[in-house]
Amino acid sequence: MPSSPIGPADVGRTEPVADPLSGYARPVDVGPPISYEALAKGTKVLSSDGAEVGSVVHVLADESEDVFDGIVIDEREGPGGHRFADADDIAEIHANAVLLKLSSAESALLPKPSPNPAVMHDDPGAGRSNALADKLKRAWDLISGNY
């Protein structure tokens, strides 16, 4: 009889993460699922293909509405570049890691927070792009201390 798959609520769950030295995947304990409200600065951020793409710098949320907007990620390589992962890009939040829905290649294309984000879209009346621009601006304000 086949075993059942591991569900997201399993405590001690592990995800394969690419080891930069050997190139082979090694298991990482992602810990139990948690709320975005308990997500700590420095928590690892993993792509859907298991690569560590950075760590959490800020959690972006509208606390008065109890709405999670996403996270600002500090990339591991380079001079501390920041990227914004929208809530829709996040698969799961655990005590030891945030799991993205995006591959490592897609994660590298996440937008950077900026004071005046230029968001491209086909329909100027489209709400999603304006909402993303607002989130990128709020993320910039957090990392630059303008809050």
C-alpha positions in Angstrom: 0.0 0.0 0.0 1.5 3.4 -1.0 2.2 5.8 1.8 0.4 9.1 1.9 2.3 12.3 0.9 3.6 14.6 3.6 1.1 17.4 4.2 2.1 21.1 5.0 1.0 20.6 8.6 3.6 18.0 9.4 6.0 19.1 12.1 9.7 18.5 11.3 9.0 18.5 7.5 12.1 18.8 5.4 12.6 20.3 1.9 15.5 19.5 -0.4 17.9 22.5 -0.7 20.7 22.7 -3.2 24.1 22.6 -1.4 26.3 25.2 -3.1 29.5 23.2 -2.3 28.4 19.8 -3.6 25.6 20.7 -5.9 23.4 18.0 -4.4 20.2 18.5 -2.6 20.3 18.3 1.2 17.2 18.2 3.4 16.4 21.3 5.4 13.9 21.2 8.3 11.4 23.9 7.5 9.6 23.5 10.8 5.9 23.8 11.5 3.7 26.1 9.6 3.3 29.6 11.1 1.4 32.8 10.5 3.0 35.7 8.6 2.7 37.6 11.9 5.2 35.2 13.5 7.6 35.3 10.6 11.1 36.4 11.9 13.7 38.5 10.1 16.4 36.3 8.8 14.2 33.3 8.0 15.5 31.4 4.9 13.5 31.8 1.7 13.5 28.8 -0.6 12.5 28.5 -4.3 10.2 25.8 -5.5 13.3 23.9 -6.8 14.9 23.9 -3.4 17.5 26.7 -3.8 18.0 29.1 -1.0 17.3 32.5 -2.6 17.8 34.7 0.4 16.3 35.6 3.8 13.4 37.6 5.0 14.2 41.3 5.7 10.6 42.6 6.2 7.1 41.3 6.2 4.7 43.6 4.3 1.2 43.6 5.7 -1.8 45.8 6.4 -2.2 45.0 10.1 -5.4 47.0 10.5 -7.0 44.8 7.9 -5.1 41.6 8.8 -3.9 41.3 5.2 -0.6 39.7 4.3 1.0 41.5 1.2 4.3 39.7 0.9 7.9 39.8 2.0 11.1 41.7 1.2 14.0 39.2 0.5 17.6 40.0 1.0 19.4 38.1 -1.8 22.4 35.9 -0.7 24.7 36.9 -3.6 25.8 40.4 -4.5 25.8 43.6 -2.4 22.6 42.9 -0.4 20.0 43.3 -3.2 16.4 43.3 -2.1 13.5 41.7 -4.0 9.8 41.7 -3.2 7.8 38.4 -3.2 4.1 39.1 -3.3 1.8 37.0 -1.2 0.6 35.2 -4.4 4.3 34.1 -4.9 4.5 32.4 -1.5 3.4 28.7 -1.2 3.9 28.2 2.5 5.3 30.0 5.6 7.1 27.8 8.2 9.1 28.6 11.3 12.5 27.9 9.6 11.7 28.7 6.0 9.4 30.5 3.5 8.6 28.3 0.5 8.1 30.2 -2.8 5.9 29.0 -5.7 8.7 30.3 -8.0 11.8 28.5 -9.3 15.2 30.0 -8.5 15.3 31.5 -12.0 11.9 33.1 -11.5 12.9 34.3 -8.1 15.8 36.2 -9.5 13.3 38.2 -11.6 11.2 39.3 -8.6 10.8 43.1 -8.6 13.0 45.3 -6.5 11.4 47.7 -4.0 11.9 51.3 -5.1 10.6 54.8 -4.1 8.9 55.2 -7.5 8.3 51.7 -9.0 7.6 51.5 -12.7 5.1 48.7 -13.2 4.4 47.5 -16.7 1.0 46.4 -17.7 -1.3 46.1 -20.8 -4.3 47.8 -19.3 -3.7 51.1 -17.5 -6.9 50.5 -15.5 -5.8 47.2 -14.2 -5.8 47.1 -10.4 -3.2 44.4 -9.9 -0.3 46.5 -11.3 -1.3 49.5 -9.3 -1.5 47.3 -6.2 1.9 45.9 -6.9 3.4 49.4 -7.3 1.9 50.4 -4.0 3.4 47.3 -2.3 6.8 48.0 -3.9 6.7 51.6 -2.6 5.7 50.4 0.9 8.5 47.8 0.8 11.0 50.6 -0.2 9.8 52.7 2.7 10.4 49.8 5.1 14.0 49.1 3.9 14.9 52.7 3.6 13.5 53.7 7.1 10.8 56.0 5.7 7.9 54.7 7.8 
